[in-house]
Amino acid sequence: MGGGPTGVEIAGQIAELAHHVLPREFNDIDPTSARVELFDGGDQILAGFGDQLSGKGAKELERQGVRIRTRSIVTGLDRNGVEVKGPDGETYRVSAQTKVWAAGVQASPLARMLADASGAECDRAGRIAVLPDCTLPGHPEVFAIGDMMSLDDLPGVAEVAMQQGIHAAQTIKRRLRGQAESKAFRYRDLGSMATISRFRAVVSFKGIRVAGFVGWLMWLFVHLAFLTGFKNRFVTVLQWGITFIGGARTERTLTLQQAVARVAIEEAGGQPFLLKVTGAEDDQHLHG
Ligand SMILES: Cc1cc2nc3c(=O)[nH]c(=O)nc-3n(C[C@H](O)[C@H](O)[C@H](O)COP(=O)(O)OP(=O)(O)OC[C@H]3O[C@@H](n4cnc5c(N)ncnc54)[C@H](O)[C@@H]3O)c2cc1C
């Protein structure tokens, strides 16, 4: 649910796992029969990337086997599926054992507490409206930054949070030097990117729009550049190289939640593969 960068990346990854990675690893189930559906309330996915990249992203996702349903708002959800209001206003149901919410987050409850205490406004996502210098109205000593604040329609991304952190620190340092004047926060937009699949990404940077393999190389470069230390970068390049070229995913994690999900699948009439694989009646066998 949610056709922004997060939803698109997750849908692409799940489709890739289902269609390219897992089929080689199971005898009793057919991972390629998994349906991956992406719902978005707007007219297109990746709306913030512009029409051209949005179209290319959608095409690539569909090539990966993801079904995209735009102008479709998820209005309800239970353990066996979701309820969707489609473009014609009619509500229909889609069966789904696994649901992933990628349609936005609520701010920390601390934002509402601060708003109540200071008289500032809060928006629908629970974000507190701050002054241009990121402080609370009437409280220059209190800064609210990152996902918990709203200012000039800035997006809820890490870059905003990091730049605001620097802005707040610089303001405090200036005050300690006796310079009381306050400067408005200016966001330096470093662009947006989203990976659609292995070797495919979309990049939007200062009016430049790139999709496909070149976009993916740019995505790779930026993510490596932001890692700290040579060792981290070296190990990451090695691991990514093995994963991207070999196509295998060596990491496997079995958690209690997965165990519960498998029991749910079994109850819903799916294959009791959990008991078959482990030969165990007990969740404990799945730990470790
Ligand atoms: C699934 C997902 C994918 C994302 N992908 C990207 C991406 O690719 N690129 C990107 O730029 N952004 C991405 N984002 C957004 C990005 O993670 C956030 O914008 C960023 O983390 C905001 O930083 P922050 O410091 O404001 O909040 P957070 O990173 O959420 O940090 C807030 C911290 O404060 C703590 N906290 C909360 N309340 C209290 C309290 N009362 N007392 C003490 N501590 C408290 C929380 O536990 C948390 O550790 C993604 C977000 C999600 C959910």
The ligand as an SDF file (V2000), in Angstrom:
LIG
                    3D

 53 58  0  0  0  0  0  0  0  0999 V2000
   10.2760    2.2500    5.5040 C   0  0  0  0  0  0  0  0  0  0  0  0
   10.9360    3.5960    5.3910 C   0  0  0  0  0  0  0  0  0  0  0  0
   11.8640    3.8210    4.3880 C   0  0  0  0  0  0  0  0  0  0  0  0
   12.4780    5.0570    4.2780 C   0  0  0  0  0  0  0  0  0  0  0  0
   13.3960    5.2380    3.2750 N   0  0  0  0  0  0  0  0  0  0  0  0
   14.0110    6.4290    3.1720 C   0  0  0  0  0  0  0  0  0  0  0  0
   14.9880    6.6390    2.1650 C   0  0  0  0  0  0  0  0  0  0  0  0
   15.2860    5.7620    1.3610 O   0  0  0  0  0  0  0  0  0  0  0  0
   15.5860    7.8510    2.0980 N   0  0  0  0  0  0  0  0  0  0  0  0
   15.2860    8.8520    2.9780 C   0  0  0  0  0  0  0  0  0  0  0  0
   15.8830    9.9350    2.8920 O   0  0  0  0  0  0  0  0  0  0  0  0
   14.3780    8.6810    3.9420 N   0  0  0  0  0  0  0  0  0  0  0  0
   13.7290    7.4990    4.0750 C   0  0  0  0  0  0  0  0  0  0  0  0
   12.7890    7.3120    5.0540 N   0  0  0  0  0  0  0  0  0  0  0  0
   12.4830    8.4360    5.9490 C   0  0  0  0  0  0  0  0  0  0  0  0
   13.5660    8.5940    6.9980 C   0  0  0  0  0  0  0  0  0  0  0  0
   13.7530    7.3660    7.6720 O   0  0  0  0  0  0  0  0  0  0  0  0
   13.1390    9.6750    7.9980 C   0  0  0  0  0  0  0  0  0  0  0  0
   12.7910   10.8470    7.3070 O   0  0  0  0  0  0  0  0  0  0  0  0
   14.2360    9.9790    8.9840 C   0  0  0  0  0  0  0  0  0  0  0  0
   14.5950    8.8290    9.7100 O   0  0  0  0  0  0  0  0  0  0  0  0
   13.7700   11.0710    9.9510 C   0  0  0  0  0  0  0  0  0  0  0  0
   14.7320   11.2350   10.9640 O   0  0  0  0  0  0  0  0  0  0  0  0
   14.2800   11.6920   12.3980 P   0  0  0  0  0  0  0  0  0  0  0  0
   15.5330   11.8070   13.1870 O   0  0  0  0  0  0  0  0  0  0  0  0
   13.3760   12.8700   12.2920 O   0  0  0  0  0  0  0  0  0  0  0  0
   13.3400   10.5290   12.9760 O   0  0  0  0  0  0  0  0  0  0  0  0
   13.7150    9.0340   13.3180 P   0  0  0  0  0  0  0  0  0  0  0  0
   14.7790    8.4990   12.4310 O   0  0  0  0  0  0  0  0  0  0  0  0
   12.4030    8.3140   13.3700 O   0  0  0  0  0  0  0  0  0  0  0  0
   14.3440    9.1310   14.7650 O   0  0  0  0  0  0  0  0  0  0  0  0
   13.5660    9.5390   15.8770 C   0  0  0  0  0  0  0  0  0  0  0  0
   14.1040    8.8320   17.1000 C   0  0  0  0  0  0  0  0  0  0  0  0
   13.5310    9.4100   18.2590 O   0  0  0  0  0  0  0  0  0  0  0  0
   13.1070    8.4220   19.1340 C   0  0  0  0  0  0  0  0  0  0  0  0
   12.0140    8.9670   19.9310 N   0  0  0  0  0  0  0  0  0  0  0  0
   10.7240    9.1930   19.5860 C   0  0  0  0  0  0  0  0  0  0  0  0
   10.0450    9.7350   20.6180 N   0  0  0  0  0  0  0  0  0  0  0  0
   10.9310    9.8690   21.6180 C   0  0  0  0  0  0  0  0  0  0  0  0
   10.8470   10.3710   22.9480 C   0  0  0  0  0  0  0  0  0  0  0  0
    9.6900   10.8170   23.4450 N   0  0  0  0  0  0  0  0  0  0  0  0
   11.9580   10.3600   23.6900 N   0  0  0  0  0  0  0  0  0  0  0  0
   13.1390    9.8880   23.1940 C   0  0  0  0  0  0  0  0  0  0  0  0
   13.2760    9.4010   21.9670 N   0  0  0  0  0  0  0  0  0  0  0  0
   12.1830    9.3940   21.1930 C   0  0  0  0  0  0  0  0  0  0  0  0
   12.6690    7.2760   18.2230 C   0  0  0  0  0  0  0  0  0  0  0  0
   12.7050    6.0470   18.9090 O   0  0  0  0  0  0  0  0  0  0  0  0
   13.7210    7.3520   17.1300 C   0  0  0  0  0  0  0  0  0  0  0  0
   14.8740    6.6030   17.4360 O   0  0  0  0  0  0  0  0  0  0  0  0
   12.1600    6.0900    5.1870 C   0  0  0  0  0  0  0  0  0  0  0  0
   11.2380    5.8610    6.2100 C   0  0  0  0  0  0  0  0  0  0  0  0
   10.6220    4.6250    6.3020 C   0  0  0  0  0  0  0  0  0  0  0  0
    9.6170    4.4030    7.4120 C   0  0  0  0  0  0  0  0  0  0  0  0
  1  2  1  0
  2  3  1  0
  2 52  2  0
  3  4  2  0
  4  5  1  0
  4 50  1  0
  5  6  2  0
  6  7  1  0
  6 13  1  0
  7  8  2  0
  7  9  1  0
  9 10  1  0
 10 11  2  0
 10 12  1  0
 12 13  2  0
 13 14  1  0
 14 15  1  0
 14 50  1  0
 15 16  1  0
 16 17  1  0
 16 18  1  0
 18 19  1  0
 18 20  1  0
 20 21  1  0
 20 22  1  0
 22 23  1  0
 23 24  1  0
 24 25  2  0
 24 26  1  0
 24 27  1  0
 27 28  1  0
 28 29  2  0
 28 30  1  0
 28 31  1  0
 31 32  1  0
 32 33  1  0
 33 34  1  0
 33 48  1  0
 34 35  1  0
 35 36  1  0
 35 46  1  0
 36 37  1  0
 36 45  1  0
 37 38  2  0
 38 39  1  0
 39 40  1  0
 39 45  2  0
 40 41  1  0
 40 42  2  0
 42 43  1  0
 43 44  2  0
 44 45  1  0
 46 47  1  0
 46 48  1  0
 48 49  1  0
 50 51  2  0
 51 52  1  0
 52 53  1  0
M  END
$$$$
